[in-house]
Amino acid sequence: MEFPDNLYYTKDHEWVLVEKNIATIGITDYAQSQLGDIVFVDLPLPEQTIKKDEPFGVVESVKSVSDCLAPVNGKILDINESLKENPALLNEDCYGDGWMIRVEMTDPDEIEELMDASAYEEFVKEESA
């Protein structure tokens, strides 16, 4: 299982890549492995605002349907249109081509509330035990 050092993580298994005040958000390797084969992704429209800890999208797999919760507050700049045609990108490359949304953060300091890679790896180990 991968835990890239350059990302931040939530307890809901989303990852965040921060570049200045822009956050790219997706689901983690652990999340996609728990979901199984992903068959559908529902994402919001650009320009919509997201609120921290509230759903911004839905991931449907052969096993279940899961809400994706926003790790930060902000305005959606871009969504990954490729996921509409190929939701399996979340299984194949969750940290790369499988990104979900890009957000202009309202308060970049919210990132400080998220876990770094080592804390998230420990969290996953405890949750899996």
Rosetta constraint file for C-alpha pairs under 8 A:
AtomPair CA 1 CA 29 HARMONIC 6.29 0.50
AtomPair CA 1 CA 30 HARMONIC 6.72 0.50
AtomPair CA 2 CA 29 HARMONIC 6.17 0.50
AtomPair CA 2 CA 30 HARMONIC 7.97 0.50
AtomPair CA 3 CA 29 HARMONIC 7.68 0.50
AtomPair CA 3 CA 117 HARMONIC 5.53 0.50
AtomPair CA 3 CA 118 HARMONIC 7.71 0.50
AtomPair CA 3 CA 120 HARMONIC 7.73 0.50
AtomPair CA 3 CA 121 HARMONIC 6.64 0.50
AtomPair CA 4 CA 117 HARMONIC 6.30 0.50
AtomPair CA 5 CA 116 HARMONIC 7.13 0.50
AtomPair CA 5 CA 117 HARMONIC 5.21 0.50
AtomPair CA 5 CA 118 HARMONIC 7.85 0.50
AtomPair CA 6 CA 17 HARMONIC 6.96 0.50
AtomPair CA 6 CA 117 HARMONIC 7.73 0.50
AtomPair CA 7 CA 15 HARMONIC 6.27 0.50
AtomPair CA 7 CA 16 HARMONIC 5.51 0.50
AtomPair CA 7 CA 17 HARMONIC 5.00 0.50
AtomPair CA 7 CA 18 HARMONIC 7.41 0.50
AtomPair CA 7 CA 116 HARMONIC 6.78 0.50
AtomPair CA 7 CA 117 HARMONIC 6.74 0.50
AtomPair CA 8 CA 15 HARMONIC 5.58 0.50
AtomPair CA 8 CA 16 HARMONIC 5.00 0.50
AtomPair CA 8 CA 17 HARMONIC 6.57 0.50
AtomPair CA 8 CA 111 HARMONIC 7.40 0.50
AtomPair CA 8 CA 114 HARMONIC 5.92 0.50
AtomPair CA 8 CA 115 HARMONIC 5.55 0.50
AtomPair CA 8 CA 116 HARMONIC 5.01 0.50
AtomPair CA 8 CA 117 HARMONIC 6.58 0.50
AtomPair CA 9 CA 13 HARMONIC 6.53 0.50
AtomPair CA 9 CA 14 HARMONIC 5.76 0.50
AtomPair CA 9 CA 15 HARMONIC 4.52 0.50
AtomPair CA 9 CA 16 HARMONIC 6.23 0.50
AtomPair CA 9 CA 114 HARMONIC 5.63 0.50
AtomPair CA 9 CA 115 HARMONIC 4.98 0.50
AtomPair CA 9 CA 116 HARMONIC 6.24 0.50
AtomPair CA 9 CA 117 HARMONIC 7.05 0.50
AtomPair CA 9 CA 120 HARMONIC 6.25 0.50
AtomPair CA 10 CA 14 HARMONIC 5.38 0.50
AtomPair CA 10 CA 15 HARMONIC 6.55 0.50
AtomPair CA 10 CA 71 HARMONIC 6.63 0.50
AtomPair CA 10 CA 114 HARMONIC 5.70 0.50
AtomPair CA 10 CA 115 HARMONIC 6.30 0.50
AtomPair CA 10 CA 120 HARMONIC 7.62 0.50
AtomPair CA 11 CA 120 HARMONIC 7.74 0.50
AtomPair CA 11 CA 123 HARMONIC 7.72 0.50
AtomPair CA 12 CA 68 HARMONIC 7.75 0.50
AtomPair CA 12 CA 69 HARMONIC 7.01 0.50
AtomPair CA 13 CA 27 HARMONIC 5.93 0.50
AtomPair CA 13 CA 28 HARMONIC 5.51 0.50
AtomPair CA 13 CA 30 HARMONIC 7.18 0.50
AtomPair CA 13 CA 31 HARMONIC 5.74 0.50
AtomPair CA 14 CA 25 HARMONIC 6.81 0.50
AtomPair CA 14 CA 26 HARMONIC 5.53 0.50
AtomPair CA 14 CA 27 HARMONIC 4.27 0.50
AtomPair CA 14 CA 28 HARMONIC 5.49 0.50
AtomPair CA 14 CA 31 HARMONIC 7.83 0.50
AtomPair CA 14 CA 68 HARMONIC 7.42 0.50
AtomPair CA 14 CA 69 HARMONIC 7.62 0.50
AtomPair CA 14 CA 71 HARMONIC 7.33 0.50
AtomPair CA 15 CA 25 HARMONIC 5.64 0.50
AtomPair CA 15 CA 26 HARMONIC 5.39 0.50
AtomPair CA 15 CA 27 HARMONIC 5.75 0.50
AtomPair CA 15 CA 28 HARMONIC 5.81 0.50
AtomPair CA 16 CA 23 HARMONIC 5.99 0.50
AtomPair CA 16 CA 24 HARMONIC 5.57 0.50
AtomPair CA 16 CA 25 HARMONIC 4.70 0.50
AtomPair CA 16 CA 26 HARMONIC 6.83 0.50
AtomPair CA 16 CA 71 HARMONIC 7.67 0.50
AtomPair CA 17 CA 23 HARMONIC 5.50 0.50
AtomPair CA 17 CA 24 HARMONIC 5.04 0.50
AtomPair CA 17 CA 25 HARMONIC 6.57 0.50
AtomPair CA 18 CA 22 HARMONIC 5.82 0.50
AtomPair CA 18 CA 23 HARMONIC 4.69 0.50
AtomPair CA 18 CA 24 HARMONIC 6.60 0.50
AtomPair CA 19 CA 23 HARMONIC 6.48 0.50
AtomPair CA 21 CA 104 HARMONIC 5.88 0.50
AtomPair CA 21 CA 105 HARMONIC 5.53 0.50
AtomPair CA 21 CA 108 HARMONIC 5.87 0.50
AtomPair CA 22 CA 102 HARMONIC 6.75 0.50
AtomPair CA 22 CA 103 HARMONIC 5.58 0.50
AtomPair CA 22 CA 104 HARMONIC 4.70 0.50
AtomPair CA 22 CA 105 HARMONIC 5.98 0.50
AtomPair CA 23 CA 102 HARMONIC 5.59 0.50
AtomPair CA 23 CA 103 HARMONIC 5.11 0.50
AtomPair CA 23 CA 104 HARMONIC 6.43 0.50
AtomPair CA 23 CA 105 HARMONIC 6.64 0.50
AtomPair CA 24 CA 99 HARMONIC 6.93 0.50
AtomPair CA 24 CA 100 HARMONIC 7.43 0.50
AtomPair CA 24 CA 101 HARMONIC 5.83 0.50
AtomPair CA 24 CA 102 HARMONIC 4.36 0.50
AtomPair CA 24 CA 103 HARMONIC 6.37 0.50
AtomPair CA 25 CA 99 HARMONIC 6.04 0.50
AtomPair CA 25 CA 100 HARMONIC 5.75 0.50
AtomPair CA 25 CA 101 HARMONIC 5.40 0.50
AtomPair CA 25 CA 102 HARMONIC 6.27 0.50
AtomPair CA 25 CA 103 HARMONIC 7.86 0.50
AtomPair CA 26 CA 94 HARMONIC 6.83 0.50
AtomPair CA 26 CA 95 HARMONIC 7.07 0.50
AtomPair CA 26 CA 98 HARMONIC 7.03 0.50
AtomPair CA 26 CA 99 HARMONIC 4.72 0.50
AtomPair CA 26 CA 100 HARMONIC 4.93 0.50
AtomPair CA 26 CA 101 HARMONIC 6.98 0.50
AtomPair CA 27 CA 31 HARMONIC 6.07 0.50
AtomPair CA 27 CA 32 HARMONIC 6.82 0.50
AtomPair CA 27 CA 68 HARMONIC 7.84 0.50
AtomPair CA 27 CA 90 HARMONIC 7.46 0.50
AtomPair CA 27 CA 94 HARMONIC 6.41 0.50
AtomPair CA 27 CA 95 HARMONIC 7.79 0.50
AtomPair CA 27 CA 99 HARMONIC 7.61 0.50
AtomPair CA 27 CA 100 HARMONIC 7.89 0.50
AtomPair CA 28 CA 32 HARMONIC 6.35 0.50
AtomPair CA 28 CA 94 HARMONIC 6.35 0.50
AtomPair CA 28 CA 95 HARMONIC 7.13 0.50
AtomPair CA 29 CA 33 HARMONIC 6.12 0.50
AtomPair CA 29 CA 91 HARMONIC 7.75 0.50
AtomPair CA 29 CA 94 HARMONIC 6.24 0.50
AtomPair CA 29 CA 95 HARMONIC 7.65 0.50
AtomPair CA 30 CA 34 HARMONIC 6.20 0.50
AtomPair CA 30 CA 124 HARMONIC 7.62 0.50
AtomPair CA 31 CA 35 HARMONIC 6.18 0.50
AtomPair CA 32 CA 36 HARMONIC 6.17 0.50
AtomPair CA 32 CA 37 HARMONIC 7.87 0.50
AtomPair CA 32 CA 38 HARMONIC 7.67 0.50
AtomPair CA 32 CA 90 HARMONIC 6.59 0.50
AtomPair CA 32 CA 91 HARMONIC 5.63 0.50
AtomPair CA 32 CA 94 HARMONIC 7.51 0.50
AtomPair CA 33 CA 91 HARMONIC 7.25 0.50
AtomPair CA 35 CA 61 HARMONIC 5.92 0.50
AtomPair CA 35 CA 62 HARMONIC 7.66 0.50
AtomPair CA 35 CA 63 HARMONIC 6.24 0.50
AtomPair CA 35 CA 64 HARMONIC 6.79 0.50
AtomPair CA 36 CA 61 HARMONIC 6.17 0.50
AtomPair CA 36 CA 62 HARMONIC 6.60 0.50
AtomPair CA 36 CA 63 HARMONIC 6.56 0.50
AtomPair CA 36 CA 91 HARMONIC 7.72 0.50
AtomPair CA 37 CA 61 HARMONIC 5.40 0.50
AtomPair CA 37 CA 62 HARMONIC 5.81 0.50
AtomPair CA 37 CA 63 HARMONIC 7.85 0.50
AtomPair CA 37 CA 88 HARMONIC 6.82 0.50
AtomPair CA 37 CA 91 HARMONIC 6.80 0.50
AtomPair CA 38 CA 59 HARMONIC 7.06 0.50
AtomPair CA 38 CA 60 HARMONIC 5.85 0.50
AtomPair CA 38 CA 61 HARMONIC 4.00 0.50
AtomPair CA 38 CA 62 HARMONIC 6.51 0.50
AtomPair CA 38 CA 87 HARMONIC 5.98 0.50
AtomPair CA 38 CA 88 HARMONIC 5.39 0.50
AtomPair CA 38 CA 90 HARMONIC 7.04 0.50
AtomPair CA 38 CA 91 HARMONIC 6.76 0.50
AtomPair CA 39 CA 59 HARMONIC 7.97 0.50
AtomPair CA 39 CA 60 HARMONIC 5.86 0.50
AtomPair CA 39 CA 61 HARMONIC 5.17 0.50
AtomPair CA 39 CA 62 HARMONIC 6.78 0.50
AtomPair CA 39 CA 87 HARMONIC 5.66 0.50
AtomPair CA 39 CA 88 HARMONIC 6.51 0.50
AtomPair CA 40 CA 59 HARMONIC 6.03 0.50
AtomPair CA 40 CA 60 HARMONIC 5.01 0.50
AtomPair CA 40 CA 61 HARMONIC 6.80 0.50
AtomPair CA 40 CA 83 HARMONIC 7.95 0.50
AtomPair CA 40 CA 84 HARMONIC 7.19 0.50
AtomPair CA 40 CA 87 HARMONIC 5.51 0.50
AtomPair CA 41 CA 57 HARMONIC 7.41 0.50
AtomPair CA 41 CA 58 HARMONIC 5.77 0.50
AtomPair CA 41 CA 59 HARMONIC 4.68 0.50
AtomPair CA 41 CA 60 HARMONIC 6.23 0.50
AtomPair CA 41 CA 83 HARMONIC 6.45 0.50
AtomPair CA 41 CA 84 HARMONIC 6.37 0.50
AtomPair CA 41 CA 87 HARMONIC 5.97 0.50
AtomPair CA 42 CA 57 HARMONIC 5.38 0.50
AtomPair CA 42 CA 58 HARMONIC 5.02 0.50
AtomPair CA 42 CA 59 HARMONIC 6.53 0.50
AtomPair CA 42 CA 84 HARMONIC 7.66 0.50
AtomPair CA 43 CA 56 HARMONIC 6.78 0.50
AtomPair CA 43 CA 57 HARMONIC 4.69 0.50
AtomPair CA 43 CA 58 HARMONIC 6.79 0.50
AtomPair CA 43 CA 79 HARMONIC 7.11 0.50
AtomPair CA 43 CA 100 HARMONIC 7.55 0.50
AtomPair CA 43 CA 101 HARMONIC 7.86 0.50
AtomPair CA 44 CA 48 HARMONIC 7.01 0.50
AtomPair CA 44 CA 56 HARMONIC 6.35 0.50
AtomPair CA 44 CA 57 HARMONIC 6.31 0.50
AtomPair CA 44 CA 79 HARMONIC 7.63 0.50
AtomPair CA 45 CA 76 HARMONIC 7.37 0.50
AtomPair CA 45 CA 78 HARMONIC 7.97 0.50
AtomPair CA 45 CA 79 HARMONIC 7.23 0.50
AtomPair CA 46 CA 75 HARMONIC 7.77 0.50
AtomPair CA 46 CA 76 HARMONIC 4.94 0.50
AtomPair CA 46 CA 77 HARMONIC 5.31 0.50
AtomPair CA 46 CA 78 HARMONIC 5.40 0.50
AtomPair CA 46 CA 79 HARMONIC 6.59 0.50
AtomPair CA 47 CA 75 HARMONIC 5.84 0.50
AtomPair CA 47 CA 76 HARMONIC 5.10 0.50
AtomPair CA 47 CA 77 HARMONIC 6.01 0.50
AtomPair CA 48 CA 75 HARMONIC 5.74 0.50
AtomPair CA 48 CA 76 HARMONIC 5.55 0.50
AtomPair CA 49 CA 73 HARMONIC 7.46 0.50
AtomPair CA 49 CA 74 HARMONIC 5.54 0.50
AtomPair CA 49 CA 75 HARMONIC 4.22 0.50
AtomPair CA 49 CA 76 HARMONIC 5.98 0.50
AtomPair CA 50 CA 54 HARMONIC 7.31 0.50
AtomPair CA 50 CA 55 HARMONIC 7.98 0.50
AtomPair CA 50 CA 56 HARMONIC 6.38 0.50
AtomPair CA 50 CA 70 HARMONIC 6.52 0.50
AtomPair CA 50 CA 72 HARMONIC 7.60 0.50
AtomPair CA 50 CA 73 HARMONIC 5.53 0.50
AtomPair CA 50 CA 74 HARMONIC 5.48 0.50
AtomPair CA 50 CA 75 HARMONIC 6.17 0.50
AtomPair CA 50 CA 76 HARMONIC 7.18 0.50
AtomPair CA 51 CA 55 HARMONIC 8.00 0.50
AtomPair CA 51 CA 70 HARMONIC 6.22 0.50
AtomPair CA 51 CA 72 HARMONIC 6.56 0.50
AtomPair CA 51 CA 73 HARMONIC 4.57 0.50
AtomPair CA 51 CA 74 HARMONIC 6.80 0.50
AtomPair CA 52 CA 69 HARMONIC 7.26 0.50
AtomPair CA 52 CA 70 HARMONIC 4.81 0.50
AtomPair CA 52 CA 71 HARMONIC 5.22 0.50
AtomPair CA 52 CA 72 HARMONIC 4.50 0.50
AtomPair CA 52 CA 73 HARMONIC 4.88 0.50
AtomPair CA 53 CA 69 HARMONIC 5.18 0.50
AtomPair CA 53 CA 70 HARMONIC 5.08 0.50
AtomPair CA 53 CA 71 HARMONIC 6.01 0.50
AtomPair CA 53 CA 72 HARMONIC 7.46 0.50
AtomPair CA 54 CA 69 HARMONIC 5.09 0.50
AtomPair CA 54 CA 70 HARMONIC 5.60 0.50
AtomPair CA 55 CA 67 HARMONIC 5.76 0.50
AtomPair CA 55 CA 68 HARMONIC 5.34 0.50
AtomPair CA 55 CA 69 HARMONIC 4.27 0.50
AtomPair CA 55 CA 70 HARMONIC 6.06 0.50
AtomPair CA 56 CA 67 HARMONIC 7.43 0.50
AtomPair CA 56 CA 68 HARMONIC 5.82 0.50
AtomPair CA 56 CA 69 HARMONIC 5.83 0.50
AtomPair CA 56 CA 70 HARMONIC 5.94 0.50
AtomPair CA 57 CA 67 HARMONIC 5.88 0.50
AtomPair CA 57 CA 68 HARMONIC 5.17 0.50
AtomPair CA 57 CA 69 HARMONIC 7.41 0.50
AtomPair CA 58 CA 65 HARMONIC 6.93 0.50
AtomPair CA 58 CA 66 HARMONIC 5.65 0.50
AtomPair CA 58 CA 67 HARMONIC 4.54 0.50
AtomPair CA 58 CA 68 HARMONIC 5.72 0.50
AtomPair CA 59 CA 65 HARMONIC 5.83 0.50
AtomPair CA 59 CA 66 HARMONIC 5.30 0.50
AtomPair CA 59 CA 67 HARMONIC 6.42 0.50
AtomPair CA 59 CA 68 HARMONIC 7.15 0.50
AtomPair CA 60 CA 64 HARMONIC 5.94 0.50
AtomPair CA 60 CA 65 HARMONIC 4.31 0.50
AtomPair CA 60 CA 66 HARMONIC 6.32 0.50
AtomPair CA 61 CA 65 HARMONIC 6.23 0.50
AtomPair CA 71 CA 114 HARMONIC 7.85 0.50
AtomPair CA 72 CA 105 HARMONIC 6.70 0.50
AtomPair CA 72 CA 106 HARMONIC 7.94 0.50
AtomPair CA 72 CA 107 HARMONIC 7.80 0.50
AtomPair CA 72 CA 110 HARMONIC 6.30 0.50
AtomPair CA 72 CA 111 HARMONIC 7.32 0.50
AtomPair CA 73 CA 105 HARMONIC 5.83 0.50
AtomPair CA 73 CA 106 HARMONIC 5.62 0.50
AtomPair CA 73 CA 107 HARMONIC 6.94 0.50
AtomPair CA 74 CA 103 HARMONIC 5.85 0.50
AtomPair CA 74 CA 104 HARMONIC 5.33 0.50
AtomPair CA 74 CA 105 HARMONIC 4.29 0.50
AtomPair CA 74 CA 106 HARMONIC 4.75 0.50
AtomPair CA 74 CA 107 HARMONIC 7.72 0.50
AtomPair CA 75 CA 103 HARMONIC 5.37 0.50
AtomPair CA 75 CA 104 HARMONIC 5.24 0.50
AtomPair CA 75 CA 105 HARMONIC 6.71 0.50
AtomPair CA 75 CA 106 HARMONIC 7.55 0.50
AtomPair CA 76 CA 101 HARMONIC 6.89 0.50
AtomPair CA 76 CA 102 HARMONIC 5.89 0.50
AtomPair CA 76 CA 103 HARMONIC 4.39 0.50
AtomPair CA 76 CA 104 HARMONIC 6.40 0.50
AtomPair CA 77 CA 101 HARMONIC 7.63 0.50
AtomPair CA 77 CA 102 HARMONIC 5.50 0.50
AtomPair CA 77 CA 103 HARMONIC 5.33 0.50
AtomPair CA 77 CA 104 HARMONIC 6.51 0.50
AtomPair CA 78 CA 101 HARMONIC 5.77 0.50
AtomPair CA 78 CA 102 HARMONIC 5.09 0.50
AtomPair CA 78 CA 103 HARMONIC 7.15 0.50
AtomPair CA 79 CA 100 HARMONIC 5.90 0.50
AtomPair CA 79 CA 101 HARMONIC 4.40 0.50
AtomPair CA 79 CA 102 HARMONIC 6.32 0.50
AtomPair CA 80 CA 84 HARMONIC 7.99 0.50
AtomPair CA 80 CA 98 HARMONIC 7.67 0.50
AtomPair CA 80 CA 99 HARMONIC 6.51 0.50
AtomPair CA 80 CA 100 HARMONIC 5.21 0.50
AtomPair CA 80 CA 101 HARMONIC 6.10 0.50
AtomPair CA 81 CA 85 HARMONIC 7.56 0.50
AtomPair CA 82 CA 86 HARMONIC 5.93 0.50
AtomPair CA 82 CA 87 HARMONIC 7.56 0.50
AtomPair CA 83 CA 87 HARMONIC 4.41 0.50
AtomPair CA 83 CA 88 HARMONIC 7.49 0.50
AtomPair CA 83 CA 89 HARMONIC 6.61 0.50
AtomPair CA 83 CA 90 HARMONIC 7.80 0.50
AtomPair CA 83 CA 98 HARMONIC 7.14 0.50
AtomPair CA 83 CA 100 HARMONIC 7.67 0.50
AtomPair CA 88 CA 92 HARMONIC 6.25 0.50
AtomPair CA 89 CA 93 HARMONIC 5.54 0.50
AtomPair CA 89 CA 94 HARMONIC 6.60 0.50
AtomPair CA 89 CA 97 HARMONIC 6.46 0.50
AtomPair CA 89 CA 98 HARMONIC 4.83 0.50
AtomPair CA 90 CA 94 HARMONIC 4.48 0.50
AtomPair CA 90 CA 97 HARMONIC 7.83 0.50
AtomPair CA 90 CA 98 HARMONIC 4.58 0.50
AtomPair CA 90 CA 99 HARMONIC 7.49 0.50
AtomPair CA 91 CA 98 HARMONIC 7.74 0.50
AtomPair CA 92 CA 98 HARMONIC 7.50 0.50
AtomPair CA 93 CA 97 HARMONIC 5.65 0.50
AtomPair CA 93 CA 98 HARMONIC 5.28 0.50
AtomPair CA 94 CA 98 HARMONIC 4.39 0.50
AtomPair CA 94 CA 99 HARMONIC 6.24 0.50
AtomPair CA 95 CA 99 HARMONIC 6.22 0.50
AtomPair CA 109 CA 113 HARMONIC 7.97 0.50
AtomPair CA 110 CA 114 HARMONIC 7.56 0.50
AtomPair CA 115 CA 119 HARMONIC 5.58 0.50
AtomPair CA 115 CA 120 HARMONIC 5.69 0.50
AtomPair CA 116 CA 120 HARMONIC 6.13 0.50
AtomPair CA 117 CA 121 HARMONIC 6.04 0.50
AtomPair CA 118 CA 122 HARMONIC 6.26 0.50
AtomPair CA 119 CA 123 HARMONIC 6.16 0.50
AtomPair CA 120 CA 124 HARMONIC 6.15 0.50
AtomPair CA 121 CA 125 HARMONIC 6.30 0.50
AtomPair CA 122 CA 126 HARMONIC 6.29 0.50
AtomPair CA 123 CA 127 HARMONIC 6.13 0.50
AtomPair CA 124 CA 128 HARMONIC 5.98 0.50
AtomPair CA 125 CA 129 HARMONIC 6.16 0.50
